[in-house]
Amino acid sequence: MRPIQLTPRLRSVAEQVPTGAKFADIGTDHAYLPAWLLQRGIITKALACDLRKGPLDRARATAEKYNLTQQMDFRLCDGLAGVAPGEADTIAIAGMGGETIADILAAAPWVWRADCLLLLQPMSAQPELRRWLQAHGYTIARELLSREGDTLYTTFVVQPGPMGELTPAEAWAGRQRKGEEAPLREEYLNRLVAQTARAAEGLARSTRPEDGPRRAEMEQVHTGLLELREEWLSWQR
Ligand SMILES: C[S@@+](CC[C@H](N)C(=O)[O-])C[C@H]1O[C@@H](n2cnc3c(N)ncnc32)[C@H](O)[C@@H]1O
């Protein structure tokens, strides 16, 4: 059977799954992630979960195609509602908005108690998700960037544990560490610097009174991002 190939975005999630993990993929759609891990023998069983029937049917089709049906358990459920505490110790939630990911984790506090490893890949609302994780006792141990076309994707590697306050700029860009390998980080910071400059300019043109404080907040984030970029570049010299 031909090996399944993952694109860089999903590959960055897959590579973080420990050998022998009790793995659940939430919002699995085609189940490419569990299928790749099973095919390589990294895991021996997987929970493939999705909110909708269509995606779960696609997951079943992938499992059949690669002869992995016996090793996958399919659950039609909202988030982790169909996963019992202890059934998984490593959970991927990729390809959803950051707020949906936070809602899924908020509805399953056992994940924190069971010390699960979380691999989260938010498509939007990254600052909101970082803040939510910090406020709910999770720590982002690492962030991995991957590129597909013109898009940069971020995977958060998360575990229960205190993370300490994030600055406003860190909520936007994640915490950076000296010596970490992150070839795409400079570009990521450049994009956020440009995005927050545009947002602050837009708010500066607004006549709505409530946009005054939002502009001040955005300018603070922008200044903080410039400092993070300067720090990052100084570490690369
Ligand atoms: C864009 S696809 C991502 C598929 C795959 N995880 C990936 O990253 O390529 C999002 C999937 O998440 C599912 N989904 C959205 N909200 C969900 C929820 N609350 N619980 C479970 N699945 C959800 C959707 O039905 C869809 O199949």
The ligand as a Tripos MOL2 file, in Angstrom:
@<TRIPOS>MOLECULE
LIG
   27    29     1     0     0
SMALL
NO_CHARGES

@<TRIPOS>ATOM
      1 C1        -11.0220   22.2920    8.1620 C.3       1 LIG1
      2 S1        -11.3860   20.7120    8.7800 S.3       1 LIG1
      3 C2         -9.8080   20.2510    9.4380 C.3       1 LIG1
      4 C3         -9.5020   18.8000    9.2330 C.3       1 LIG1
      5 C4         -8.1670   18.3460    9.8020 C.3       1 LIG1
      6 N1         -8.1830   18.3860   11.2540 N.3       1 LIG1
      7 C5         -7.0620   19.2110    9.2720 C.2       1 LIG1
      8 O1         -6.4990   20.0040   10.0300 O.co2     1 LIG1
      9 O2         -6.7610   19.1090    8.0760 O.co2     1 LIG1
     10 C6        -12.3000   21.0470   10.2430 C.3       1 LIG1
     11 C7        -13.0760   19.8450   10.7270 C.3       1 LIG1
     12 O3        -13.4600   20.0860   12.0690 O.3       1 LIG1
     13 C8        -14.7810   19.6440   12.2510 C.3       1 LIG1
     14 N2        -15.3110   20.3560   13.4180 N.ar      1 LIG1
     15 C9        -15.6570   21.6590   13.5080 C.ar      1 LIG1
     16 N3        -16.0970   21.9450   14.7460 N.ar      1 LIG1
     17 C10       -16.0040   20.7890   15.4550 C.ar      1 LIG1
     18 C11       -16.3180   20.4290   16.7880 C.ar      1 LIG1
     19 N4        -16.8180   21.3040   17.6550 N.pl3     1 LIG1
     20 N5        -16.0930   19.1580   17.1760 N.ar      1 LIG1
     21 C12       -15.5920   18.2410   16.3100 C.ar      1 LIG1
     22 N6        -15.3020   18.5330   15.0320 N.ar      1 LIG1
     23 C13       -15.5020   19.7830   14.6100 C.ar      1 LIG1
     24 C14       -15.4640   19.9400   10.9420 C.3       1 LIG1
     25 O4        -16.6190   19.1470   10.7700 O.3       1 LIG1
     26 C15       -14.3500   19.6070    9.9420 C.3       1 LIG1
     27 O5        -14.4030   18.2700    9.5260 O.3       1 LIG1
@<TRIPOS>BOND
     1     1     2 1
     2     2     3 1
     3     2    10 1
     4     3     4 1
     5     4     5 1
     6     5     6 1
     7     5     7 1
     8     7     8 2
     9     7     9 1
    10    10    11 1
    11    11    12 1
    12    11    26 1
    13    12    13 1
    14    13    14 1
    15    13    24 1
    16    14    15 ar
    17    14    23 ar
    18    15    16 ar
    19    16    17 ar
    20    17    18 ar
    21    17    23 ar
    22    18    19 1
    23    18    20 ar
    24    20    21 ar
    25    21    22 ar
    26    22    23 ar
    27    24    25 1
    28    24    26 1
    29    26    27 1
@<TRIPOS>SUBSTRUCTURE
     1 LIG1         1 GROUP 0 **** ****
